[in-house]
Amino acid sequence: MSEQTTNRLDWLLGQMNAGWQLEAPVIERMAYYNTTGEFSAFEFVLRHERGCQVVAVHDCPELRAFLRERGLECTTL
C-alpha cells in the first residue's frame, strides 16, 4: 500500500472527527488497469454546514477494514 493511500484515509478520518458526515452510498470505481490487474478507488461524499466535498481513496486492506467496521454500503460503477 502506498503512503498516499494511507494519508488519504487518515485525512478522511480526520474530516469525520471534525464533524463532517459521510453520505451513502460509497462509490467504488475502477481507477486503472495494469499487468497485475485492475485497481479500485472509493469515493466518499462528506457533508458539513460548511459545504460538501468528495474524497477518493485507493483500495487497500485498511480501507476495506474501514468499510467493513462501519457497515458502509458501496455502489460499483
Secondary structure, 3 states (H helix, E strand, C coil): CCHHHHHHHHHHHHHHHCCCEEEEEEEEEEEEEECCEEEEEEEEEEEECCEEEEEEEECCHHHHHHHHHHCCCEEEC
